[in-house]
Amino acid sequence: MSEFKRGGPVLASGMIGVACGASPIPFNVLPAVIGPMHAELGWSFFEISLGITIFGVIGAMLAPVFGAAADRWGVRRVALLSTAAFGIAFSLFTFMPPSKTIWFLLWAIVGLVGIGSTPVTWSRAVNMWFVKNRGLALGILLIGTSIAGILVPQIARLAIDGAFIGSGWRAAFPTLALLPLFVALPLAYWLFREPRPEERPAGLSGANGMLIGMRFGEAVKGYKFWVIWLSIACVSMAFGGAFINMVQITELHGFSAAEGATVMSVLATGILFGRLFTGMLFDRFWAPGVLVPILSAPAISCWLLMGTSSPLSTLMVAAILLGFAAGAESDLIAFLAGRYFGLAHYGKIYGMLYMPFGVGSAISPAIYGAVRDATGSYDAMLVVASGLFLVGALLPLLLGRYPTPADLGEAEVAPA
């Protein structure tokens, strides 16, 4: 409890920062606008989804850059600047003409400036405040995406219906841009920071006060880094498109967009409990063993989502299993990066591990959309996704025991 007493304000502000950042908001607004955009503009589902692909790929490529900046200059500065820039960039969609080029360009801008408002930065500070309860703390931090998953689709739907700023799908973007600018940014400015050396929990620093951890080059030379990388790639490739297209999948089973939004909220609730439950288990058991049943379960979800006649209750069960696994995957990146590679160069290492998550989540919706355009359903991709979930669940078993501080060594240069 002493860790939560000292690091609680940082954890709370980081959780809100994650909720209002570029990780959950774009991916939760697209399911609400993809249908109205298709109806108004006549664009294919693939073309609309390609925007989020551009955003995700650019952001993922820049994740190691933002992570390295957080290692060198501190996460507070990077997180605040990126959160502000993300909010401004996201609001620009309200002025978008019916142009695919502008649509893609705006998503590219969001990718260029927004990745520092994701767990790439927020999780570094939380890792530095918590050791004994790190899994639970990271789970609480990443509840921010669950909060966004529950609220953003509903806020977007209300904005589209004209409840806030104008009406139509364009109104969803400036409405949601208020969250990073007027909720996350002031709170993070007030509360979010890294611990000073004397405030760090025991075990994070060596005898000379330097943070313990592998150098980036040393980490990527080992097989463990690439086992984690490939596992993340498989799961994100399977999950991203199912998440973005969940409303459309629900409608193919004969339900309304409003019922689809309800299924999305159920999925987000699964992510929430997945993060907390997985985080607590990570603190008590070997994390790769915990992941096997959790990441395997969505293979069942993929089969439940196929076809056109499943009852709404079946779709909700599938959403719960998918969400639980997605919550575990996000915990996996932050927790395993800290435990297997230390914190000295955590930002850059985490950024490299975030890359397959970002790229997979970005490419997956476009692939799902292309399959829908070509076949009229998502079933073919759901078959592939079930196999990807199984591979992603089994790969972490190759990681072996956690390294000791002596295995990791001390950083040559202390981060700011």
C-alpha positions as CSV (number, residue, x, y, z in Angstrom):
1,M,0.0,0.0,0.0
2,S,2.9,2.4,0.5
3,E,3.6,2.2,-3.2
4,F,0.0,3.3,-4.0
5,K,0.3,6.0,-1.3
6,R,3.4,7.5,-2.9
7,G,2.6,6.8,-6.6
8,G,-1.2,7.1,-6.5
9,P,-1.5,10.6,-7.9
10,V,0.9,9.9,-10.7
11,L,-1.0,6.7,-11.5
12,A,-4.4,8.4,-11.5
13,S,-3.2,11.2,-13.8
14,G,-1.6,8.7,-16.1
15,M,-4.7,6.6,-16.3
16,I,-6.7,9.7,-17.4
17,G,-3.9,10.6,-19.8
18,V,-4.1,7.1,-21.4
19,A,-7.9,7.4,-21.6
20,C,-7.7,10.7,-23.4
21,G,-4.7,9.9,-25.6
22,A,-4.0,8.7,-29.1
23,S,-4.1,5.0,-28.2
24,P,-7.9,4.5,-27.5
25,I,-9.7,7.5,-28.9
26,P,-9.1,7.1,-32.6
27,F,-9.8,3.3,-32.5
28,N,-13.0,3.9,-30.6
29,V,-14.4,6.7,-32.7
30,L,-13.9,4.9,-36.0
31,P,-16.5,2.2,-35.4
32,A,-19.1,5.0,-34.8
33,V,-18.2,7.0,-37.9
34,I,-17.4,4.3,-40.4
35,G,-21.1,3.6,-41.2
36,P,-22.2,7.2,-41.6
37,M,-19.1,8.0,-43.7
38,H,-19.8,5.0,-46.0
39,A,-23.4,6.1,-46.4
40,E,-22.6,9.8,-47.0
41,L,-19.4,9.6,-49.1
42,G,-19.8,6.2,-50.7
43,W,-16.3,5.3,-49.7
44,S,-15.5,1.6,-49.2
45,F,-14.9,0.1,-45.7
46,F,-11.3,-0.5,-46.8
47,E,-10.8,3.1,-47.8
48,I,-12.2,4.5,-44.6
49,S,-10.2,2.0,-42.5
50,L,-7.1,2.9,-44.3
51,G,-7.0,6.2,-42.5
52,I,-6.5,4.5,-39.1
53,T,-3.9,2.3,-40.7
54,I,-1.9,5.3,-41.8
55,F,-2.2,6.7,-38.3
56,G,-1.2,3.5,-36.6
57,V,1.8,2.7,-38.8
58,I,3.3,6.2,-38.5
59,G,2.7,6.3,-34.8
60,A,4.2,2.8,-34.3
61,M,7.3,3.7,-36.3
62,L,7.8,6.8,-34.1
63,A,7.1,5.0,-30.8
64,P,10.9,4.2,-30.2
65,V,11.7,7.9,-31.0
66,F,9.2,9.2,-28.4
67,G,10.3,6.5,-26.0
68,A,13.9,7.5,-26.3
69,A,13.0,11.1,-25.8
70,A,11.2,10.1,-22.6
71,D,14.3,8.2,-21.4
72,R,16.5,11.2,-22.1
73,W,14.3,14.2,-21.2
74,G,11.7,12.7,-18.9
75,V,8.2,11.5,-19.6
76,R,6.4,14.5,-18.2
77,R,7.6,16.8,-20.9
78,V,7.0,14.3,-23.8
79,A,3.6,13.3,-22.5
80,L,2.3,16.9,-22.0
81,L,3.4,18.2,-25.4
82,S,2.1,15.2,-27.3
83,T,-1.2,15.2,-25.5
84,A,-1.7,18.9,-26.5
85,A,-0.7,18.3,-30.1
86,F,-2.9,15.2,-30.4
87,G,-6.0,17.2,-29.2
88,I,-5.4,20.0,-31.7
89,A,-4.7,17.6,-34.6
90,F,-7.8,15.5,-33.8
91,S,-10.1,18.5,-33.9
92,L,-9.1,19.3,-37.5
93,F,-11.3,16.5,-38.8
94,T,-14.3,18.8,-38.3
95,F,-13.1,20.9,-41.3
96,M,-12.5,17.9,-43.6
97,P,-13.9,18.2,-47.1
98,P,-15.1,15.0,-48.9
99,S,-11.5,14.2,-50.0
100,K,-9.8,10.9,-49.4
101,T,-6.4,12.7,-49.7
102,I,-7.3,15.0,-46.8
103,W,-8.7,12.1,-44.8
104,F,-5.4,10.2,-45.1
105,L,-3.3,13.4,-44.5
106,L,-5.1,14.2,-41.2
107,W,-4.6,10.7,-39.9
108,A,-0.9,11.0,-40.8
109,I,-0.7,14.2,-38.8
110,V,-2.3,12.6,-35.8
111,G,0.2,9.7,-36.1
112,L,3.1,12.2,-36.2
113,V,2.3,14.1,-33.1
114,G,0.1,11.8,-30.9
115,I,2.2,8.7,-30.0
116,G,3.7,10.4,-27.0
117,S,0.2,10.5,-25.4
118,T,0.0,6.7,-25.4
119,P,1.3,4.2,-22.8
120,V,4.7,4.5,-24.4
121,T,5.3,7.4,-22.1
122,W,2.8,7.1,-19.3
123,S,3.9,3.5,-18.4
124,R,7.5,4.5,-17.9
125,A,6.7,6.7,-14.9
126,V,4.3,4.1,-13.4
127,N,7.0,1.4,-13.7
128,M,9.3,3.7,-11.8
129,W,6.9,4.2,-8.9
130,F,5.8,0.6,-8.5
131,V,7.8,-2.7,-8.1
132,K,5.8,-5.1,-5.8
133,N,2.5,-4.1,-7.3
134,R,3.7,-3.3,-10.8
135,G,1.3,-5.6,-12.6
136,L,-1.7,-4.2,-10.8
137,A,-0.5,-0.6,-11.2
138,L,0.0,-1.1,-14.9
139,G,-3.4,-2.7,-15.1
140,I,-5.0,0.4,-13.4
141,L,-3.0,2.7,-15.7
142,L,-4.3,0.9,-18.8
143,I,-7.9,1.0,-17.5
144,G,-7.8,4.3,-19.2
145,T,-8.3,2.6,-22.6
146,S,-11.2,0.7,-21.1
147,I,-12.8,4.0,-19.9
148,A,-12.4,5.4,-23.4
149,G,-13.8,2.2,-24.9
150,I,-16.9,2.5,-22.7
151,L,-17.5,6.2,-23.1
152,V,-16.1,7.3,-26.5
153,P,-18.5,5.2,-28.6
154,Q,-21.4,6.6,-26.7
155,I,-20.1,10.2,-26.8
156,A,-19.4,9.8,-30.5
157,R,-22.9,8.5,-31.2
158,L,-24.4,11.5,-29.3
159,A,-22.2,13.9,-31.2
160,I,-23.2,12.4,-34.5
161,D,-26.9,12.8,-33.5
162,G,-26.3,16.5,-32.7
163,A,-26.1,16.6,-28.9
164,F,-22.9,18.7,-28.7
165,I,-21.1,20.5,-31.5
166,G,-23.1,20.4,-34.7
167,S,-24.2,17.0,-36.0
168,G,-23.0,14.3,-38.4
169,W,-19.9,12.2,-38.2
170,R,-17.6,15.2,-38.4
171,A,-18.9,16.5,-35.1
172,A,-17.5,13.5,-33.2
173,F,-13.9,14.6,-33.7
174,P,-13.9,18.1,-32.1
175,T,-16.1,16.8,-29.3
176,L,-13.7,14.1,-28.4
177,A,-10.7,16.5,-28.9
178,L,-11.9,18.3,-25.8
179,L,-10.9,15.3,-23.6
180,P,-7.1,15.5,-24.1
181,L,-7.1,19.3,-24.1
182,F,-9.3,20.1,-21.2
183,V,-9.2,16.9,-19.0
184,A,-6.0,15.0,-19.4
185,L,-3.6,18.0,-20.0
186,P,-4.4,20.0,-16.9
187,L,-4.5,16.9,-14.7
188,A,-1.1,15.7,-16.0
189,Y,0.5,19.1,-15.6
190,W,-0.6,19.1,-11.9
191,L,0.2,15.5,-10.9
192,F,2.2,13.5,-13.4
193,R,6.0,13.1,-12.9
194,E,8.8,10.5,-12.5
195,P,10.1,9.8,-9.0
196,R,13.3,11.5,-7.9
197,P,16.2,9.1,-7.2
198,E,15.5,9.1,-3.5
199,E,11.8,8.3,-4.1
200,R,12.4,5.2,-6.2
201,P,11.4,1.9,-4.8
202,A,14.3,-0.5,-3.8
203,G,15.6,-2.5,-6.7
204,L,15.3,0.1,-9.4
205,S,18.7,1.7,-9.0
206,G,22.2,0.3,-8.6
207,A,24.8,1.3,-6.0
208,N,25.8,4.4,-8.0
209,G,22.1,5.6,-8.2
210,M,21.8,4.7,-11.9
211,L,18.7,2.9,-13.1
212,I,19.1,-0.8,-13.7
213,G,18.4,-2.1,-17.1
214,M,19.8,-3.4,-20.5
215,R,21.0,-1.2,-23.2
216,F,18.7,-1.1,-26.2
217,G,21.2,-2.8,-28.5
218,E,21.7,-5.6,-25.9
219,A,18.0,-6.2,-25.6
220,V,17.3,-6.5,-29.3
221,K,20.1,-9.0,-29.8
222,G,18.4,-11.5,-27.5
223,Y,15.8,-13.9,-28.6
224,K,13.4,-13.0,-25.8
225,F,12.8,-9.5,-27.2
226,W,11.7,-11.0,-30.5
227,V,9.5,-13.7,-28.9
228,I,7.6,-10.9,-27.2
229,W,7.6,-8.8,-30.4
230,L,6.1,-11.7,-32.5
231,S,3.5,-12.6,-29.9
232,I,2.3,-9.0,-29.8
233,A,2.2,-8.8,-33.6
234,C,0.0,-12.0,-33.8
235,V,-2.5,-10.9,-31.2
236,S,-2.8,-7.3,-32.5
237,M,-3.2,-8.4,-36.1
238,A,-6.1,-10.6,-35.0
239,F,-7.8,-8.2,-32.6
240,G,-7.5,-4.8,-34.2
241,G,-9.8,-5.4,-37.1
242,A,-12.4,-7.3,-35.0
243,F,-12.5,-4.3,-32.6
244,I,-12.9,-1.6,-35.3
245,N,-15.5,-3.6,-37.2
246,M,-17.4,-4.9,-34.3
247,V,-20.4,-2.7,-34.9
248,Q,-20.5,-3.8,-38.6
249,I,-20.2,-7.5,-37.5
250,T,-23.1,-6.9,-35.1
251,E,-25.2,-5.4,-37.9
252,L,-24.4,-8.4,-40.2
253,H,-26.1,-10.5,-37.5
254,G,-29.3,-8.4,-37.9
255,F,-28.8,-5.8,-35.1
256,S,-28.9,-2.0,-35.1
257,A,-26.0,0.4,-34.8
258,A,-27.1,1.2,-31.2
259,E,-27.0,-2.5,-30.3
260,G,-23.6,-2.6,-31.9
261,A,-22.4,0.2,-29.7
262,T,-23.7,-1.8,-26.7
263,V,-21.5,-4.8,-27.8
264,M,-18.6,-2.4,-28.1
265,S,-19.2,-1.3,-24.5
266,V,-19.3,-4.9,-23.4
267,L,-16.0,-5.5,-25.2
268,A,-14.5,-2.5,-23.5
269,T,-15.7,-3.8,-20.1
270,G,-13.9,-7.1,-20.9
271,I,-10.7,-5.1,-21.5
272,L,-11.1,-3.3,-18.2
273,F,-11.5,-6.5,-16.1
274,G,-8.8,-8.2,-18.3
275,R,-6.3,-5.6,-17.3
276,L,-7.0,-5.6,-13.6
277,F,-7.2,-9.4,-13.3
278,T,-4.2,-10.0,-15.5
279,G,-2.1,-7.4,-13.7
280,M,-2.8,-9.0,-10.3
281,L,-1.9,-12.4,-11.6
282,F,1.3,-11.0,-13.0
283,D,2.4,-9.9,-9.6
284,R,1.9,-13.4,-8.2
285,F,2.7,-15.8,-11.0
286,W,5.0,-16.2,-14.0
287,A,3.4,-13.9,-16.6
288,P,3.9,-16.1,-19.7
289,G,2.0,-18.9,-18.0
290,V,-0.8,-16.6,-17.1
291,L,-1.2,-15.5,-20.7
292,V,-1.8,-18.9,-22.3
293,P,-5.5,-19.4,-21.4
294,I,-6.3,-15.7,-21.6
295,L,-4.9,-15.1,-25.1
296,S,-6.2,-18.5,-26.4
297,A,-9.9,-17.8,-25.5
298,P,-10.5,-15.3,-28.3
299,A,-10.0,-18.1,-30.8
300,I,-13.5,-19.2,-29.6
301,S,-14.7,-15.6,-30.1
302,C,-13.8,-15.6,-33.7
303,W,-16.0,-18.7,-34.3
304,L,-18.9,-17.1,-32.4
305,L,-18.7,-14.0,-34.5
306,M,-19.0,-15.8,-37.8
307,G,-22.2,-16.1,-39.8
308,T,-25.3,-13.9,-39.8
309,S,-27.7,-15.4,-37.2
310,S,-26.0,-15.4,-33.8
311,P,-28.1,-14.0,-30.9
312,L,-27.0,-10.8,-29.2
313,S,-26.0,-12.7,-26.1
314,T,-23.6,-14.8,-28.1
315,L,-22.0,-11.7,-29.6
316,M,-21.6,-10.3,-26.1
317,V,-19.8,-13.4,-24.9
318,A,-17.5,-13.2,-27.9
319,A,-16.8,-9.5,-27.1
320,I,-16.0,-10.3,-23.4
321,L,-13.4,-12.9,-24.4
322,L,-11.9,-10.6,-27.0
323,G,-11.8,-7.7,-24.5
324,F,-10.2,-9.8,-21.8
325,A,-7.4,-10.9,-24.1
326,A,-6.8,-7.3,-25.3
327,G,-6.5,-6.1,-21.8
328,A,-3.9,-8.8,-21.1
329,E,-1.9,-8.0,-24.2
330,S,-1.5,-4.3,-23.2
331,D,-0.4,-5.4,-19.8
332,L,2.0,-7.8,-21.4
333,I,3.9,-5.1,-23.3
334,A,4.5,-2.8,-20.3
335,F,5.1,-5.5,-17.7
336,L,7.4,-7.8,-19.7
337,A,9.4,-4.9,-21.0
338,G,10.2,-3.8,-17.4
339,R,10.8,-7.3,-16.0
340,Y,12.9,-8.7,-18.8
341,F,14.9,-5.6,-19.8
342,G,14.8,-3.1,-16.8
343,L,14.0,0.6,-16.8
344,A,17.3,2.3,-17.8
345,H,16.3,2.3,-21.5
346,Y,12.6,1.3,-21.0
347,G,11.1,4.0,-23.2
348,K,13.0,3.0,-26.4
349,I,12.6,-0.8,-25.7
350,Y,8.9,-0.4,-25.0
351,G,8.6,1.7,-28.1
352,M,10.1,-1.1,-30.2
353,L,7.7,-3.6,-28.6
354,Y,4.8,-1.2,-29.1
355,M,5.7,-1.1,-32.8
356,P,4.1,-4.5,-33.7
357,F,1.1,-3.6,-31.6
358,G,0.6,-0.3,-33.4
359,V,1.3,-1.7,-36.9
360,G,-0.8,-4.8,-36.3
361,S,-3.7,-2.8,-34.9
362,A,-3.4,-0.4,-37.8
363,I,-3.2,-2.9,-40.7
364,S,-5.7,-5.3,-39.3
365,P,-8.8,-3.1,-39.8
366,A,-7.9,-2.5,-43.4
367,I,-7.5,-6.3,-44.0
368,Y,-10.9,-6.9,-42.3
369,G,-12.4,-4.2,-44.4
370,A,-10.9,-5.6,-47.6
371,V,-12.3,-9.1,-46.8
372,R,-15.7,-7.6,-46.2
373,D,-15.6,-5.7,-49.5
374,A,-14.5,-8.8,-51.4
375,T,-16.8,-11.5,-49.7
376,G,-19.6,-9.6,-48.0
377,S,-18.6,-10.9,-44.6
378,Y,-15.6,-11.1,-42.2
379,D,-15.7,-14.8,-41.8
380,A,-12.5,-15.6,-43.8
381,M,-10.4,-13.2,-41.7
382,L,-12.0,-14.5,-38.5
383,V,-10.7,-18.0,-39.3
384,V,-7.2,-16.6,-39.7
385,A,-7.5,-14.5,-36.5
386,S,-8.3,-17.6,-34.4
387,G,-5.0,-19.1,-35.4
388,L,-3.1,-15.9,-34.7
389,F,-4.5,-15.8,-31.2
390,L,-3.3,-19.3,-30.5
391,V,0.2,-18.6,-31.8
392,G,0.4,-15.4,-29.8
393,A,-0.7,-17.2,-26.6
394,L,1.9,-19.9,-26.8
395,L,5.0,-18.0,-27.9
396,P,5.7,-16.3,-24.4
397,L,6.3,-19.8,-22.9
398,L,9.7,-19.6,-24.5
399,L,10.8,-16.6,-22.4
400,G,12.1,-18.5,-19.3
401,R,12.7,-17.0,-15.9
402,Y,12.8,-13.3,-15.1
403,P,16.3,-11.9,-15.0
404,T,17.8,-10.7,-11.8
405,P,19.2,-7.1,-11.3
406,A,22.7,-8.5,-11.7
407,D,21.7,-10.0,-15.1
408,L,20.5,-6.6,-16.3
409,G,23.3,-4.3,-15.1
410,E,23.3,-0.5,-14.6
411,A,22.8,2.2,-17.1
412,E,25.9,4.2,-18.1
413,V,23.9,7.5,-18.2
414,A,21.2,8.3,-15.7
415,P,18.0,9.5,-17.5
416,A,16.6,12.9,-16.6
